[in-house]
Amino acid sequence: MTVPRAVVIATARPTFAVDAALERARAARHLLGELGADVSGPDALVMTPDDVARAAAFVDHRADLIVNVCASFSDASPALQLYSGLDRPVLLWAFREPGEVGDRLWLNSLCGANLFGHALVRAGQEVRLLYGNPDEPGVRATLDRALAGELPTPPALPDAPGPRGAERPVREALDSLHGQRIGVVGDAPSGFTPCEFDPRVLDELFGLGVDPMAVDDVFDQVASVDAGTRQQELERATAHRPSLAALDAEEVRQHAAVTCALRDVTAGRDLAALAVRCWPEFPTRLGVCPCSSLSRVADEGVLTQCERDVYGAVTMLLLRALGAGPSYLVDTVDLQAADNIVRFWHCGSAPTELAADPSRAEQSVHCNRKIGVAGNFPLRTGRVIIARLAEDTDPASRSGLRLLLSSGESVPAPNRFQGNTADVRLDGDATTFVHSLVTGGFPHHTVLAWADVRPALRAAADVLDMPVIEL
């Protein structure tokens, strides 16, 4: 009897819970061996460029199964170096989140698989998703079938249903975007393929302009904020967000200076949105996380995006033009299939007006960096839509973009993960949604909005000759 051969590579990032990641990665490897596979691959977590180079020697095109264990979040650089050009799908294995309610996001494993999926599908590679822990019977059964050559079938991506909305108001909304500008601070973080963009697409489809800025130039702006202006902002911010008073005083003062600088940048350039490379330079060089500053600027009417996600900015601008009001850029981090709930999260830059209780929109330290300042509160409940403009993987695409849509109910729940979390019970099947994000090559960021403007979004996509995928 032929023994199936499985290549197993576990990727991670040191800013997450490495011990928990390694424990689960070892359990995953052990399970495959227990199922009868001849397992090869590095024993340690793959976290550095040198680790990736060593792991590449294990990637064998003749293996029966190639598994990337997303032991924690990682950018997509390893995925592209390890798996581009394979003649078979890569199975991306994401784990459920450990930790108590309100604790940090220990692994962000599912989001890592989402980012890997986007990069690989964009590069022409196929992927599949396995979601669950090594001790789950369903995970064991899926792996058993995969070793026999039966990988999970990816969900079909359906076109959006009608109605399409009234064309004239939609055209007027699209026209209102012409001439608006997006501030773009720094480059996309390394390996964050969804944060790359084509400025020509923005101009041709929406008439949007881009104002690029270097991170160092923004830091110079921060340094130039005078003591009086910083103190005035500190007092105003603390009056609006009293929990700031409990944080490290120097970090809060620096947060106030960052807020002033970002406010001046947006006002001086008349920006409608601001997409910021929020790490690593802000925490490592400036000693502060900009999350709460982005939140404060957003509360004042300028749409903000972390991780320099420009297409995320365009999605938010389009939603606002169509009447959706404030929105928030989120990761998909957890699936609770039994309740049909998907948890959406980001690390603390939500506007306080989107808090479940704006009067209790706590400000805290960043969940990974452990320095200030980032929001720590659950997001508003009620009807939501999930939207995202993304690159179209179809080479025959006329617009260059496609539109992802979904909908559901943000239900009352404790803030599951430190930062900003929404528990959304989807109208469609939550498992299908999560698998479609990964296998369909969609970005790891989507946008939550609390007004159902889907008919108008579908109509806008028609005007722009853009395919719509509604999950």
C-alpha positions as CSV (number, residue, x, y, z in Angstrom):
1,M,0.0,0.0,0.0
2,T,1.4,3.4,-1.0
3,V,2.0,5.8,1.9
4,P,0.7,9.3,1.1
5,R,3.3,12.1,1.4
6,A,2.4,15.3,3.0
7,V,4.6,18.5,3.1
8,V,3.7,20.5,6.2
9,I,5.0,24.1,6.8
10,A,3.8,26.1,9.8
11,T,4.0,29.9,9.4
12,A,3.8,32.4,12.2
13,R,4.8,35.9,13.4
14,P,6.6,36.7,16.7
15,T,4.1,39.4,17.7
16,F,1.5,36.7,18.3
17,A,1.3,33.9,20.9
18,V,4.2,31.8,19.6
19,D,4.0,29.1,22.2
20,A,0.3,28.4,21.5
21,A,1.0,28.6,17.8
22,L,3.9,26.0,18.0
23,E,1.8,23.7,20.2
24,R,-1.0,23.6,17.7
25,A,1.4,23.3,14.7
26,R,3.0,20.2,16.4
27,A,-0.5,18.7,17.0
28,A,-1.4,19.3,13.3
29,R,1.8,17.6,12.2
30,H,1.2,14.7,14.6
31,L,-2.4,14.2,13.3
32,L,-1.2,13.9,9.7
33,G,1.3,11.2,10.8
34,E,-1.4,9.4,12.8
35,L,-3.6,9.3,9.7
36,G,-0.8,7.5,7.9
37,A,1.0,10.2,6.0
38,D,4.8,10.4,5.5
39,V,5.2,14.0,6.9
40,S,8.1,16.2,5.9
41,G,8.7,19.9,6.6
42,P,10.5,22.0,9.1
43,D,9.8,21.2,12.8
44,A,10.0,24.8,13.9
45,L,7.7,27.7,13.0
46,V,8.6,29.6,9.8
47,M,8.9,33.2,10.8
48,T,12.0,34.8,9.2
49,P,13.3,35.0,5.7
50,D,16.0,32.5,6.6
51,D,13.2,30.2,7.9
52,V,11.4,30.5,4.5
53,A,14.5,29.7,2.5
54,R,15.1,26.6,4.6
55,A,11.4,25.6,4.3
56,A,11.5,25.9,0.5
57,A,13.7,22.8,0.3
58,F,10.8,20.7,1.6
59,V,8.2,21.9,-1.0
60,D,8.0,18.8,-3.3
61,H,5.7,19.0,-6.3
62,R,5.4,15.2,-6.2
63,A,3.9,15.2,-2.7
64,D,0.3,14.1,-2.3
65,L,-0.7,16.9,-0.1
66,I,0.9,20.3,0.7
67,V,-0.4,22.0,3.9
68,N,0.5,25.4,5.1
69,V,-0.4,25.5,8.8
70,C,-1.3,29.2,9.5
71,A,-0.1,28.7,13.1
72,S,-0.6,32.4,13.6
73,F,-1.0,35.4,11.4
74,S,1.8,36.1,8.9
75,D,2.1,38.3,5.9
76,A,1.9,36.6,2.5
77,S,5.6,36.8,1.6
78,P,6.3,33.2,2.6
79,A,3.2,32.0,0.6
80,L,4.5,33.6,-2.6
81,Q,8.0,32.3,-2.1
82,L,7.0,28.8,-1.2
83,Y,4.0,28.0,-3.3
84,S,3.9,30.1,-6.5
85,G,3.9,27.8,-9.6
86,L,2.6,24.7,-7.8
87,D,0.6,22.4,-10.1
88,R,-1.9,21.6,-7.2
89,P,-3.8,23.5,-4.6
90,V,-2.3,24.4,-1.3
91,L,-4.4,23.5,1.8
92,L,-4.3,26.4,4.2
93,W,-5.1,25.3,7.7
94,A,-6.4,27.9,10.1
95,F,-7.0,27.4,13.8
96,R,-9.8,28.6,16.1
97,E,-8.8,31.4,18.5
98,P,-7.8,30.5,22.1
99,G,-7.9,32.9,25.0
100,E,-10.6,34.3,27.3
101,V,-13.3,36.8,26.2
102,G,-11.7,40.2,26.1
103,D,-8.1,38.9,25.8
104,R,-5.9,39.7,22.9
105,L,-6.3,37.9,19.6
106,W,-3.7,35.2,20.3
107,L,-3.2,33.8,16.8
108,N,-5.2,35.6,14.1
109,S,-4.7,32.4,12.2
110,L,-7.8,32.7,10.0
111,C,-6.9,36.2,8.8
112,G,-3.4,34.8,8.0
113,A,-5.0,32.1,5.8
114,N,-7.1,34.9,4.2
115,L,-4.0,36.9,3.3
116,F,-2.2,33.9,2.0
117,G,-5.3,33.0,-0.1
118,H,-5.4,36.5,-1.6
119,A,-1.7,36.5,-2.6
120,L,-1.7,33.0,-4.1
121,V,-5.0,33.3,-6.0
122,R,-3.8,36.7,-7.4
123,A,-0.6,34.9,-8.5
124,G,-2.6,32.2,-10.3
125,Q,-2.4,29.5,-7.6
126,E,-5.4,27.5,-6.2
127,V,-6.0,27.2,-2.5
128,R,-8.3,25.3,-0.1
129,L,-9.2,26.1,3.5
130,L,-9.3,23.8,6.5
131,Y,-10.7,25.6,9.6
132,G,-10.5,24.0,13.0
133,N,-8.3,22.5,15.6
134,P,-6.4,19.2,15.3
135,D,-8.6,17.5,17.9
136,E,-11.8,18.1,16.0
137,P,-13.4,15.1,14.3
138,G,-14.4,17.1,11.3
139,V,-10.8,18.3,10.8
140,R,-9.6,14.7,11.1
141,A,-12.1,13.5,8.5
142,T,-11.2,16.3,6.0
143,L,-7.5,15.5,6.3
144,D,-8.2,11.8,5.8
145,R,-10.0,12.5,2.6
146,A,-7.4,15.0,1.5
147,L,-4.6,12.4,1.9
148,A,-6.7,10.1,-0.4
149,G,-6.8,12.9,-3.0
150,E,-10.1,14.5,-2.1
151,L,-9.5,18.1,-1.2
152,P,-12.4,20.2,0.0
153,T,-14.4,21.7,-2.9
154,P,-14.2,25.5,-2.9
155,P,-17.6,27.2,-2.8
156,A,-18.9,28.7,-6.1
157,L,-18.9,32.5,-6.2
158,P,-22.4,33.6,-7.0
159,D,-23.4,36.8,-8.8
160,A,-25.4,39.3,-6.8
161,P,-29.2,39.2,-7.0
162,G,-31.4,42.2,-7.8
163,P,-32.7,44.8,-7.2
164,R,-30.1,47.1,-8.7
165,G,-31.3,50.4,-7.4
166,A,-32.2,53.7,-9.1
167,E,-29.5,54.6,-11.7
168,R,-29.7,58.4,-11.5
169,P,-29.1,58.8,-7.8
170,V,-26.3,56.2,-8.1
171,R,-24.7,58.1,-10.9
172,E,-24.9,61.3,-8.9
173,A,-23.2,59.6,-6.0
174,L,-20.4,58.3,-8.2
175,D,-20.0,61.8,-9.7
176,S,-19.6,63.2,-6.1
177,L,-16.5,61.1,-5.7
178,H,-14.8,62.9,-8.6
179,G,-12.0,65.2,-7.4
180,Q,-11.9,63.7,-3.9
181,R,-8.4,62.7,-2.7
182,I,-7.0,59.9,-0.5
183,G,-3.9,60.5,1.6
184,V,-1.6,57.6,1.3
185,V,1.1,57.5,4.1
186,G,4.0,55.2,3.3
187,D,4.2,52.0,1.4
188,A,2.1,48.9,1.8
189,P,3.4,46.7,4.6
190,S,5.6,43.9,3.2
191,G,3.5,40.9,2.1
192,F,0.2,42.7,2.4
193,T,-0.9,42.2,-1.2
194,P,-4.4,43.6,-0.7
195,C,-2.9,47.0,0.2
196,E,-1.3,47.4,-3.2
197,F,-3.3,49.5,-5.6
198,D,-3.3,51.0,-9.1
199,P,-3.9,54.8,-9.1
200,R,-5.0,54.7,-12.7
201,V,-8.0,52.5,-11.7
202,L,-9.0,55.0,-9.0
203,D,-8.8,57.8,-11.5
204,E,-10.6,56.1,-14.4
205,L,-13.4,54.5,-12.4
206,F,-14.0,57.0,-9.7
207,G,-12.1,60.2,-10.5
208,L,-10.3,59.8,-7.2
209,G,-6.8,61.2,-6.7
210,V,-4.0,60.1,-4.4
211,D,-1.7,62.2,-2.2
212,P,1.3,60.1,-1.3
213,M,3.3,61.0,1.8
214,A,6.4,59.4,3.3
215,V,6.2,58.2,6.9
216,D,9.2,60.3,7.8
217,D,7.3,63.4,6.5
218,V,4.4,62.6,8.8
219,F,6.8,62.1,11.7
220,D,8.3,65.5,11.0
221,Q,4.8,66.9,11.2
222,V,4.3,65.1,14.6
223,A,7.5,66.6,15.9
224,S,6.4,70.1,14.8
225,V,3.2,70.1,16.9
226,D,3.8,72.8,19.6
227,A,3.2,72.0,23.2
228,G,0.1,74.3,23.4
229,T,-1.6,72.6,20.5
230,R,-0.8,69.2,21.8
231,Q,-2.1,70.0,25.3
232,Q,-5.3,71.4,23.9
233,E,-5.9,68.2,21.9
234,L,-5.0,66.1,24.9
235,E,-7.6,67.9,27.0
236,R,-10.3,67.7,24.4
237,A,-9.6,64.0,23.7
238,T,-9.6,63.1,27.4
239,A,-12.9,64.9,27.9
240,H,-14.4,62.8,25.1
241,R,-12.5,59.6,26.1
242,P,-11.9,59.7,29.8
243,S,-10.2,56.3,29.9
244,L,-7.1,58.0,28.3
245,A,-6.3,59.4,31.8
246,A,-5.5,55.8,33.0
247,L,-2.8,55.2,30.3
248,D,0.9,56.1,30.2
249,A,1.1,59.8,30.2
250,E,3.9,60.1,27.7
251,E,2.3,57.7,25.3
252,V,-1.0,59.7,25.5
253,R,0.9,63.0,24.9
254,Q,2.5,61.4,21.9
255,H,-0.9,60.2,20.8
256,A,-2.2,63.7,21.0
257,A,0.6,65.0,18.8
258,V,0.0,62.2,16.2
259,T,-3.7,63.2,16.2
260,C,-2.9,66.9,15.6
261,A,-0.4,66.0,12.8
262,L,-2.9,63.7,11.0
263,R,-5.7,66.3,11.4
264,D,-3.4,69.0,9.9
265,V,-2.4,66.7,7.1
266,T,-6.0,65.9,6.1
267,A,-7.1,69.6,6.4
268,G,-4.1,71.0,4.6
269,R,-4.6,68.7,1.7
270,D,-8.4,68.6,1.8
271,L,-8.4,64.8,2.0
272,A,-11.6,62.7,2.1
273,A,-9.8,59.6,3.4
274,L,-6.4,58.8,4.9
275,A,-4.7,55.3,4.5
276,V,-1.8,55.0,6.9
277,R,1.1,52.5,7.1
278,C,0.5,52.2,10.8
279,W,3.3,49.8,11.7
280,P,6.1,49.0,12.2
281,E,7.4,52.6,12.2
282,F,4.8,54.2,14.5
283,P,5.4,51.8,17.4
284,T,9.0,51.0,16.9
285,R,10.3,54.5,16.1
286,L,7.7,56.9,17.5
287,G,6.8,54.8,20.5
288,V,3.1,55.0,19.9
289,C,0.4,53.2,18.0
290,P,-1.8,55.5,15.8
291,C,-5.0,53.5,16.2
292,S,-6.8,55.9,18.5
293,S,-5.6,58.9,16.5
294,L,-7.1,57.4,13.3
295,S,-10.3,56.9,15.3
296,R,-10.3,60.5,16.4
297,V,-9.8,61.8,12.9
298,A,-12.6,59.4,11.7
299,D,-14.9,60.8,14.3
300,E,-14.3,64.2,12.8
301,G,-15.4,63.0,9.3
302,V,-12.3,61.9,7.5
303,L,-12.4,58.2,6.6
304,T,-9.3,56.4,7.9
305,Q,-7.7,53.1,7.1
306,C,-4.9,51.2,8.8
307,E,-2.2,49.2,7.0
308,R,-2.3,51.7,4.1
309,D,-5.3,49.9,2.5
310,V,-6.3,52.2,-0.4
311,Y,-8.9,50.0,-2.0
312,G,-10.4,49.7,1.5
313,A,-10.5,53.6,1.5
314,V,-12.3,53.6,-1.9
315,T,-14.8,51.1,-0.6
316,M,-15.6,53.3,2.4
317,L,-15.8,56.4,0.2
318,L,-18.3,54.7,-2.1
319,L,-20.4,53.5,0.8
320,R,-20.5,57.0,2.2
321,A,-21.5,58.5,-1.1
322,L,-24.4,56.0,-1.4
323,G,-25.6,57.0,2.1
324,A,-24.2,54.2,4.3
325,G,-22.7,56.6,6.9
326,P,-19.7,55.7,9.0
327,S,-18.0,52.3,8.4
328,Y,-15.0,50.4,9.6
329,L,-12.2,48.3,8.0
330,V,-12.0,44.9,9.6
331,D,-10.3,41.5,9.5
332,T,-12.3,38.2,9.5
333,V,-10.9,36.4,12.5
334,D,-13.2,33.8,13.8
335,L,-16.1,31.5,12.7
336,Q,-18.7,30.1,15.1
337,A,-20.5,27.9,12.6
338,A,-23.1,26.5,15.0
339,D,-24.5,30.0,15.5
340,N,-23.8,31.1,11.9
341,I,-21.6,33.9,13.3
342,V,-18.5,35.4,11.8
343,R,-16.4,37.7,14.1
344,F,-15.0,40.8,12.5
345,W,-12.2,42.6,14.3
346,H,-9.5,45.2,14.1
347,C,-7.0,46.4,16.7
348,G,-8.6,49.6,17.8
349,S,-9.1,52.4,15.2
350,A,-12.9,52.3,15.0
351,P,-14.7,55.7,15.4
352,T,-16.3,56.0,18.8
353,E,-19.6,56.7,17.1
354,L,-19.5,53.0,16.0
355,A,-19.2,51.7,19.5
356,A,-22.0,49.6,21.0
357,D,-22.0,52.3,23.7
358,P,-20.1,55.4,22.6
359,S,-20.1,56.7,26.2
360,R,-18.0,53.7,27.1
361,A,-15.6,53.6,24.2
362,E,-12.6,52.6,26.2
363,Q,-9.1,53.5,25.1
364,S,-6.3,51.1,26.0
365,V,-2.9,49.8,24.8
366,H,-2.5,48.0,21.5
367,C,-3.2,44.3,21.8
368,N,0.1,43.1,20.4
369,R,2.5,46.0,20.9
370,K,1.3,46.7,24.5
371,I,1.8,50.5,24.1
372,G,-0.9,53.2,23.7
373,V,-3.2,54.1,22.2
374,A,-5.9,51.9,20.7
375,G,-9.6,51.5,21.2
376,N,-11.0,48.6,23.1
377,F,-14.7,48.3,22.7
378,P,-17.4,46.2,20.9
379,L,-18.9,47.6,17.8
380,R,-22.5,48.8,17.2
381,T,-25.2,46.2,17.0
382,G,-28.0,46.0,14.3
383,R,-28.2,45.3,10.6
384,V,-24.9,45.4,8.8
385,I,-23.5,44.9,5.3
386,I,-20.1,43.7,4.5
387,A,-18.5,45.2,1.3
388,R,-15.2,45.2,-0.4
389,L,-13.8,46.5,-3.7
390,A,-11.0,44.3,-4.7
391,E,-8.8,43.4,-7.7
392,D,-10.6,41.2,-10.2
393,T,-8.7,38.0,-10.8
394,D,-10.4,37.5,-14.2
395,P,-7.9,38.6,-16.9
396,A,-10.8,39.6,-19.1
397,S,-12.0,42.1,-16.5
398,R,-13.1,45.4,-18.0
399,S,-13.0,47.5,-14.8
400,G,-10.1,45.8,-13.0
401,L,-12.1,45.6,-9.8
402,R,-14.9,43.4,-8.4
403,L,-17.3,44.0,-5.6
404,L,-17.8,41.6,-2.7
405,L,-21.1,41.9,-0.7
406,S,-22.7,40.1,2.2
407,S,-25.1,41.1,5.0
408,G,-26.2,40.1,8.5
409,E,-27.0,41.2,12.0
410,S,-24.4,42.5,14.4
411,V,-25.6,40.9,17.7
412,P,-25.0,42.1,21.2
413,A,-21.9,40.4,22.6
414,P,-18.9,41.1,24.9
415,N,-15.8,42.4,23.1
416,R,-14.4,39.0,22.3
417,F,-11.0,40.3,21.3
418,Q,-9.1,43.3,22.6
419,G,-9.6,46.0,20.0
420,N,-12.9,46.4,18.2
421,T,-15.0,43.3,17.6
422,A,-18.4,42.7,15.9
423,D,-20.2,39.3,16.2
424,V,-22.2,39.2,12.9
425,R,-24.9,36.5,12.3
426,L,-24.8,36.3,8.6
427,D,-28.0,36.1,6.4
428,G,-26.2,33.5,4.3
429,D,-24.1,30.6,5.4
430,A,-21.2,31.7,7.6
431,T,-19.0,28.8,6.7
432,T,-19.4,29.4,3.0
433,F,-18.6,33.1,3.5
434,V,-15.3,32.3,5.2
435,H,-14.2,29.6,2.8
436,S,-15.2,31.9,-0.2
437,L,-13.0,34.7,1.2
438,V,-10.0,32.5,1.2
439,T,-10.4,30.3,-1.8
440,G,-11.8,33.2,-3.9
441,G,-8.7,35.2,-3.3
442,F,-10.5,38.1,-1.6
443,P,-8.6,40.6,0.6
444,H,-8.2,40.1,4.4
445,H,-9.9,43.4,4.9
446,T,-13.6,44.0,4.4
447,V,-15.7,47.0,5.4
448,L,-18.6,46.9,7.9
449,A,-21.4,49.5,7.4
450,W,-24.6,49.8,9.4
451,A,-27.0,50.8,6.5
452,D,-28.2,48.5,3.8
453,V,-27.2,50.2,0.6
454,R,-26.7,47.0,-1.3
455,P,-29.2,47.8,-4.1
456,A,-27.3,51.0,-4.8
457,L,-23.9,49.2,-4.6
458,R,-25.1,46.7,-7.2
459,A,-26.3,49.5,-9.4
460,A,-23.0,51.3,-9.0
461,A,-21.2,48.2,-10.0
462,D,-23.4,48.0,-13.1
463,V,-22.5,51.5,-14.1
464,L,-18.8,50.8,-13.6
465,D,-19.0,47.4,-15.5
466,M,-17.8,45.6,-12.4
467,P,-18.8,42.0,-11.3
468,V,-20.6,41.6,-8.0
469,I,-20.1,38.5,-5.8
470,E,-22.7,38.3,-3.1
471,L,-22.2,35.7,-0.4
